[in-house]
Amino acid sequence: MAAFDPWDPAFLADPYPAYAELRAKGRVHYFEPTNQWLVPHHADVSALLRDRRLGRTYQHRFTHEDFGRSAPPPEHEPFHVLNDHGMLDLEPPDHTRIRRLVSKAFTPRTVERLKPYVAQLAGELVDELVEKGGGDLLTDVAEPLPVAVIAEMLGIPEADRAPLRPWSADICGMYELNPPEAVAEKAVRASVEFSDYLRELIAERRENPGDDLISGLIAAHDEGDRLTEQEMISTAVLLLNAGHEATVNSTVNGWYALFRNPGQLAALRADHSLIPSAIEELMRYDTPLQLFERWVLDEIEIDGTTIPRGAEIAMLFGSANHDPEVFDTPARLDLTRSDNPHISFSAGIHYCIGAPLARIELAASMTALLEQAPTLSLAAEPERKPNFVIRGLEGLSVEVG
């Protein structure tokens, strides 16, 4: 178990050998530093994501005291109010009610209509990168594309978008394991500022509705599908955070993997029809969300180990995506891999509602880079973010020959 150390830079650089060790030692492991049960195998993770004995929250059934847990510190309340009213951290019936409303904005037809806008924006961003002769793929292409798309869907004016990514990054810091108090303070401050901004925007949309998701949620509320203002705010924040975080990290993790596997990159450059399978393989190969947590609402058993109510399970997506029981030679990047049931978008009722949009965004940026920057190369070795749960790079410096 020594190899699994989510705070060790060597582990963060390459966690996959440690995952192999965990899988070899068994199906479930208690990890004392975080008081969690680690689940590393694909079959178990896939089954548990669909198991209704587990939940993203327990507060729909139990108090903190019932569950043997302490309430969060009062000074963290703005973060928890924001987080706990988003559908990712709700269970039915509240989750069902909110997801039904939001899913109307993510129908296949709606997402398909966004394709030309996404492709145009990706092309413009890559054009600017090429004109400069290179730059930081993270800040020049990977970030601005999905942030602009989800902001456009929500109806956030272009002039207001600058703080969105910093707010999101500060809030997402709380999803790491045992975040320090300094991280919590930044998350609370971002939660307050983002919530205040959205409260004003919702008030403005009530007066002047538009063709955007926030206006749609207000209209649905007025028509009887009850959504509190806090649920609207939390939903908007969740869509922004989830709507770009995975896409940003999949883009830079993916291109870094391609640069380290020049044979695969050459094959992709020679055959752009590989783009769809390449996107799935790159999300599997270096998973943007490494861990997903669930509370045990009713006692379960894994491989003879009883896990009691009140425990927390940490499903290791990165490990599941490298399980040799499911993936042939999982440590090998294979852009032609056809049988690829990765779980990077989760599964069950919390399956990523924006997965079709993420795939369109990833395909648009990859297509633009392959077509407009065919000689794109790595300019400097990147620095990895000191995070485990959300896996990404501080930047990805590239040059265009």
C-alpha positions as CSV (number, residue, x, y, z in Angstrom):
1,M,0.0,0.0,0.0
2,A,3.0,2.3,0.4
3,A,3.0,3.1,-3.3
4,F,-0.4,4.7,-3.1
5,D,0.4,8.2,-1.8
6,P,-1.8,11.0,-3.3
7,W,0.5,13.7,-1.9
8,D,3.8,12.3,-3.3
9,P,5.0,14.2,-6.4
10,A,6.4,10.9,-7.8
11,F,3.0,9.2,-7.4
12,L,1.2,12.3,-9.0
13,A,3.6,12.1,-11.9
14,D,2.6,8.5,-12.7
15,P,0.0,6.9,-10.4
16,Y,-0.7,3.9,-12.6
17,P,2.0,1.5,-11.3
18,A,0.6,2.1,-7.8
19,Y,-2.8,1.3,-9.0
20,A,-1.5,-2.0,-10.5
21,E,-0.2,-2.8,-7.0
22,L,-3.5,-2.0,-5.4
23,R,-5.4,-4.2,-7.9
24,A,-3.0,-7.1,-7.3
25,K,-3.5,-6.9,-3.6
26,G,-7.3,-7.1,-3.6
27,R,-10.6,-5.5,-4.5
28,V,-10.9,-3.1,-1.6
29,H,-8.4,-1.4,0.7
30,Y,-8.9,0.8,3.8
31,F,-6.8,4.0,3.5
32,E,-6.3,5.6,6.9
33,P,-5.1,9.1,5.9
34,T,-8.5,9.9,4.3
35,N,-10.6,7.4,6.2
36,Q,-11.8,5.9,2.9
37,W,-12.1,2.5,1.3
38,L,-10.3,2.4,-2.0
39,V,-11.8,0.4,-4.9
40,P,-9.4,-0.1,-7.8
41,H,-11.0,-2.7,-10.1
42,H,-13.1,-1.7,-13.1
43,A,-15.9,-4.3,-12.5
44,D,-16.4,-3.1,-8.9
45,V,-16.2,0.6,-9.7
46,S,-18.7,0.1,-12.5
47,A,-21.1,-1.8,-10.3
48,L,-20.8,0.6,-7.3
49,L,-21.5,3.6,-9.5
50,R,-25.0,2.0,-10.1
51,D,-25.5,0.7,-6.6
52,R,-28.3,2.6,-4.8
53,R,-26.9,1.5,-1.4
54,L,-24.3,4.3,-2.0
55,G,-25.0,8.0,-2.4
56,R,-23.2,11.2,-3.2
57,T,-24.9,12.6,-0.1
58,Y,-26.4,11.1,3.1
59,Q,-28.3,14.1,4.2
60,H,-31.5,13.0,2.4
61,R,-31.7,10.1,4.9
62,F,-29.5,10.9,7.9
63,T,-28.3,13.8,10.0
64,H,-24.5,14.2,10.5
65,E,-24.9,12.7,14.0
66,D,-26.9,9.7,12.7
67,F,-24.1,9.1,10.2
68,G,-21.3,9.4,12.8
69,R,-19.9,12.5,11.0
70,S,-19.2,16.1,12.1
71,A,-20.9,18.9,10.4
72,P,-18.6,21.1,8.3
73,P,-17.1,24.2,10.0
74,P,-19.5,27.1,10.0
75,E,-17.0,29.3,8.2
76,H,-17.1,26.8,5.2
77,E,-20.9,27.1,4.9
78,P,-21.0,29.2,1.7
79,F,-19.1,26.5,-0.2
80,H,-21.3,23.7,1.2
81,V,-24.5,25.5,0.5
82,L,-23.4,26.0,-3.1
83,N,-22.1,22.5,-3.5
84,D,-24.8,20.6,-1.7
85,H,-27.6,22.1,-3.9
86,G,-26.0,21.0,-7.2
87,M,-27.4,17.8,-8.8
88,L,-24.0,16.0,-8.6
89,D,-24.3,16.0,-4.8
90,L,-28.0,15.2,-4.6
91,E,-29.9,12.0,-4.6
92,P,-33.5,11.3,-5.9
93,P,-36.0,12.8,-5.8
94,D,-34.2,16.2,-5.9
95,H,-31.5,14.9,-8.3
96,T,-34.2,13.5,-10.6
97,R,-36.2,16.8,-10.6
98,I,-33.1,19.0,-11.4
99,R,-31.5,16.6,-13.9
100,R,-34.8,16.4,-15.8
101,L,-34.9,20.2,-16.3
102,V,-31.2,20.6,-17.1
103,S,-31.2,17.6,-19.6
104,K,-33.5,19.6,-21.9
105,A,-30.4,21.8,-22.6
106,F,-28.3,18.8,-23.4
107,T,-30.5,16.8,-25.8
108,P,-28.6,15.3,-28.8
109,R,-30.3,17.9,-31.1
110,T,-29.3,20.9,-28.9
111,V,-25.8,19.7,-28.6
112,E,-25.6,19.0,-32.4
113,R,-26.7,22.6,-33.1
114,L,-23.7,23.8,-31.1
115,K,-21.2,22.0,-33.4
116,P,-20.7,24.9,-35.9
117,Y,-20.1,27.4,-33.1
118,V,-17.7,25.1,-31.3
119,A,-15.8,24.3,-34.5
120,Q,-15.5,28.0,-35.5
121,L,-14.3,29.0,-32.0
122,A,-11.7,26.2,-31.9
123,G,-10.5,27.3,-35.3
124,E,-10.1,30.9,-34.3
125,L,-8.2,30.0,-31.1
126,V,-5.8,27.7,-33.0
127,D,-5.4,30.4,-35.7
128,E,-4.1,32.8,-33.0
129,L,-1.8,30.1,-31.6
130,V,-0.3,29.5,-35.0
131,E,0.1,33.2,-35.7
132,K,2.2,33.5,-32.5
133,G,4.3,30.4,-33.5
134,G,3.1,28.6,-30.4
135,G,2.2,29.3,-26.8
136,D,0.5,27.6,-23.9
137,L,-2.0,25.1,-25.2
138,L,-3.8,25.2,-21.8
139,T,-4.5,29.0,-21.7
140,D,-4.6,29.6,-25.5
141,V,-6.9,26.8,-26.6
142,A,-7.9,24.2,-23.9
143,E,-9.4,26.6,-21.4
144,P,-11.1,29.3,-23.5
145,L,-13.0,26.9,-25.7
146,P,-15.2,25.0,-23.2
147,V,-15.5,28.0,-20.9
148,A,-16.9,30.1,-23.7
149,V,-19.3,27.3,-24.8
150,I,-20.8,26.7,-21.4
151,A,-20.9,30.5,-20.6
152,E,-22.8,30.9,-23.9
153,M,-25.2,28.2,-23.0
154,L,-25.8,29.7,-19.6
155,G,-26.2,33.2,-21.0
156,I,-23.2,34.8,-19.2
157,P,-22.2,37.9,-21.2
158,E,-18.8,37.9,-22.7
159,A,-17.7,40.9,-20.7
160,D,-18.4,39.0,-17.4
161,R,-16.5,35.8,-18.2
162,A,-12.9,36.6,-17.0
163,P,-13.5,35.5,-13.4
164,L,-15.3,32.3,-14.3
165,R,-12.2,30.1,-14.6
166,P,-10.5,31.4,-11.4
167,W,-13.7,31.0,-9.5
168,S,-14.1,27.4,-10.8
169,A,-10.5,26.5,-10.0
170,D,-10.8,27.8,-6.4
171,I,-14.0,25.9,-5.8
172,C,-12.7,22.7,-7.3
173,G,-9.7,22.8,-4.9
174,M,-12.2,21.5,-2.2
175,Y,-12.6,18.2,-4.1
176,E,-9.0,17.2,-3.4
177,L,-8.3,14.8,-0.5
178,N,-8.0,16.5,2.9
179,P,-7.8,20.1,1.4
180,P,-5.9,22.5,3.7
181,E,-7.6,25.5,5.3
182,A,-6.0,27.9,2.8
183,V,-7.7,26.0,0.0
184,A,-11.0,26.1,1.8
185,E,-10.8,29.9,2.3
186,K,-10.3,30.4,-1.4
187,A,-13.2,28.1,-2.2
188,V,-15.5,29.9,0.2
189,R,-14.5,33.3,-1.2
190,A,-15.1,32.1,-4.8
191,S,-18.4,30.5,-3.7
192,V,-19.7,33.8,-2.3
193,E,-18.5,35.9,-5.3
194,F,-19.8,33.5,-7.9
195,S,-23.2,33.1,-6.1
196,D,-23.6,36.9,-5.8
197,Y,-22.9,37.3,-9.5
198,L,-25.4,34.6,-10.5
199,R,-28.0,36.0,-8.2
200,E,-27.8,39.4,-10.0
201,L,-27.8,37.6,-13.4
202,I,-30.9,35.6,-12.5
203,A,-32.7,38.8,-11.4
204,E,-31.8,40.4,-14.7
205,R,-33.0,37.4,-16.7
206,R,-36.3,37.4,-14.8
207,E,-36.8,40.9,-16.2
208,N,-35.3,40.3,-19.6
209,P,-35.4,36.6,-20.5
210,G,-33.2,35.3,-23.3
211,D,-32.6,32.1,-25.2
212,D,-30.2,30.6,-22.6
213,L,-30.2,27.9,-19.9
214,I,-30.7,30.3,-16.9
215,S,-33.7,31.8,-18.6
216,G,-35.0,28.3,-19.3
217,L,-34.7,27.3,-15.7
218,I,-36.5,30.4,-14.6
219,A,-39.3,29.7,-17.1
220,A,-39.5,26.0,-15.9
221,H,-39.9,27.2,-12.3
222,D,-42.7,29.6,-13.3
223,E,-44.5,26.8,-15.1
224,G,-44.5,24.7,-12.0
225,D,-41.3,22.7,-12.1
226,R,-40.1,24.1,-8.8
227,L,-36.4,25.1,-8.7
228,T,-35.3,27.3,-5.8
229,E,-33.0,30.2,-6.6
230,Q,-30.2,28.4,-4.7
231,E,-30.7,25.3,-6.9
232,M,-30.5,27.5,-10.0
233,I,-27.2,29.1,-8.7
234,S,-25.7,25.7,-7.7
235,T,-26.8,24.2,-11.1
236,A,-25.1,27.0,-13.0
237,V,-21.9,26.7,-11.1
238,L,-21.9,22.9,-11.4
239,L,-22.4,23.1,-15.2
240,L,-19.6,25.6,-15.5
241,N,-17.2,23.6,-13.3
242,A,-18.0,20.2,-14.7
243,G,-18.6,21.6,-18.2
244,H,-15.0,22.6,-18.7
245,E,-12.8,21.1,-16.0
246,A,-12.7,17.6,-17.6
247,T,-12.4,19.0,-21.1
248,V,-9.5,21.3,-20.3
249,N,-7.6,18.5,-18.6
250,S,-8.4,15.9,-21.2
251,T,-7.0,18.3,-23.9
252,V,-3.7,18.9,-22.2
253,N,-3.2,15.5,-20.7
254,G,-4.1,14.0,-24.1
255,W,-1.7,16.1,-26.2
256,Y,1.1,15.5,-23.6
257,A,0.4,11.8,-24.0
258,L,0.5,12.2,-27.8
259,F,3.9,14.0,-27.7
260,R,5.3,11.2,-25.6
261,N,4.0,8.6,-28.1
262,P,5.2,10.0,-31.4
263,G,4.1,6.8,-33.3
264,Q,0.5,7.3,-32.3
265,L,0.7,11.0,-33.0
266,A,2.0,10.3,-36.5
267,A,-0.8,7.8,-37.1
268,L,-3.4,10.4,-36.0
269,R,-1.9,13.0,-38.3
270,A,-2.0,10.6,-41.2
271,D,-5.6,9.6,-40.5
272,H,-8.0,12.1,-39.0
273,S,-10.8,9.5,-39.0
274,L,-9.1,8.2,-35.8
275,I,-10.2,11.3,-33.9
276,P,-13.3,9.8,-32.3
277,S,-11.5,6.7,-31.0
278,A,-8.4,8.8,-30.1
279,I,-10.5,11.0,-27.8
280,E,-11.9,7.9,-25.9
281,E,-8.5,6.4,-25.6
282,L,-6.8,9.6,-24.4
283,M,-9.5,10.0,-21.7
284,R,-8.9,6.4,-20.6
285,Y,-5.1,6.5,-20.8
286,D,-4.6,9.5,-18.5
287,T,-8.0,10.0,-16.8
288,P,-8.9,13.6,-15.9
289,L,-11.0,12.6,-12.8
290,Q,-9.0,10.0,-10.9
291,L,-11.3,9.4,-8.0
292,F,-15.0,9.7,-7.3
293,E,-16.5,9.4,-3.8
294,R,-19.7,7.8,-2.5
295,W,-21.2,7.4,1.0
296,V,-22.3,4.0,2.2
297,L,-26.0,4.4,3.0
298,D,-26.6,0.7,3.7
299,E,-24.0,-1.8,4.6
300,I,-22.3,-3.5,1.6
301,E,-19.8,-6.3,1.2
302,I,-16.9,-6.4,-1.3
303,D,-14.9,-9.6,-1.6
304,G,-15.7,-10.7,1.9
305,T,-15.0,-7.3,3.5
306,T,-18.0,-5.7,5.1
307,I,-18.1,-1.9,4.7
308,P,-20.5,-0.4,7.2
309,R,-23.1,2.4,6.9
310,G,-21.4,5.7,7.3
311,A,-18.1,4.8,5.6
312,E,-16.9,6.5,2.5
313,I,-15.8,4.7,-0.7
314,A,-13.3,6.2,-3.1
315,M,-13.7,4.7,-6.5
316,L,-10.4,4.9,-8.4
317,F,-11.4,5.8,-12.0
318,G,-7.7,6.0,-13.1
319,S,-7.1,2.5,-11.8
320,A,-10.3,1.1,-13.3
321,N,-9.4,2.6,-16.7
322,H,-6.1,0.6,-16.6
323,D,-7.5,-2.7,-15.4
324,P,-6.0,-5.5,-17.6
325,E,-9.2,-7.6,-16.9
326,V,-11.0,-5.1,-19.2
327,F,-8.3,-3.4,-21.3
328,D,-5.7,-5.3,-23.3
329,T,-2.2,-4.0,-22.5
330,P,-3.7,-0.9,-20.6
331,A,-0.4,0.9,-20.2
332,R,-0.1,1.1,-24.0
333,L,-1.6,4.1,-25.8
334,D,-3.6,2.7,-28.7
335,L,-5.7,5.2,-30.7
336,T,-7.3,2.4,-32.6
337,R,-8.7,0.7,-29.5
338,S,-12.3,-0.2,-30.3
339,D,-13.4,-2.0,-27.2
340,N,-13.0,0.9,-24.7
341,P,-15.6,0.9,-21.9
342,H,-13.7,3.6,-19.9
343,I,-15.6,5.2,-17.0
344,S,-14.1,8.7,-17.3
345,F,-17.7,10.1,-17.6
346,S,-18.8,8.0,-14.6
347,A,-22.0,5.8,-14.8
348,G,-25.4,5.4,-13.3
349,I,-27.7,8.3,-12.4
350,H,-24.7,10.6,-12.1
351,Y,-23.3,9.8,-15.6
352,C,-21.9,13.1,-17.0
353,I,-24.8,15.0,-18.6
354,G,-22.4,17.0,-20.7
355,A,-20.5,14.0,-22.1
356,P,-21.8,14.5,-25.7
357,L,-20.8,18.2,-25.6
358,A,-17.4,17.4,-24.1
359,R,-16.8,15.0,-27.0
360,I,-17.7,17.7,-29.6
361,E,-15.4,20.2,-27.9
362,L,-12.5,17.7,-27.8
363,A,-13.0,16.7,-31.4
364,A,-13.2,20.4,-32.5
365,S,-9.9,21.4,-30.8
366,M,-8.1,18.2,-32.0
367,T,-9.3,18.7,-35.6
368,A,-8.3,22.3,-35.6
369,L,-4.8,21.6,-34.2
370,L,-4.2,18.7,-36.6
371,E,-5.3,20.7,-39.6
372,Q,-4.0,24.2,-38.8
373,A,-0.9,23.2,-36.8
374,P,0.3,19.9,-38.3
375,T,3.8,20.4,-37.0
376,L,2.8,21.2,-33.4
377,S,5.4,20.0,-31.0
378,L,6.3,20.2,-27.3
379,A,8.4,23.2,-26.5
380,A,9.2,22.3,-22.8
381,E,8.4,19.6,-20.3
382,P,5.3,20.6,-18.4
383,E,4.8,20.9,-14.7
384,R,2.0,18.7,-13.3
385,K,-0.5,20.3,-11.0
386,P,-0.1,19.2,-7.4
387,N,-3.5,17.6,-7.4
388,F,-4.6,14.0,-7.4
389,V,-8.4,13.9,-7.8
390,I,-8.5,16.3,-10.7
391,R,-5.5,15.4,-12.8
392,G,-4.0,18.1,-15.0
393,L,-1.0,20.2,-16.0
394,E,0.0,23.7,-15.0
395,G,0.5,24.4,-18.7
396,L,1.6,22.8,-21.9
397,S,4.1,24.9,-23.9
398,V,4.0,24.1,-27.6
399,E,5.5,25.5,-30.8
400,V,4.4,25.5,-34.4
401,G,7.3,24.7,-36.7
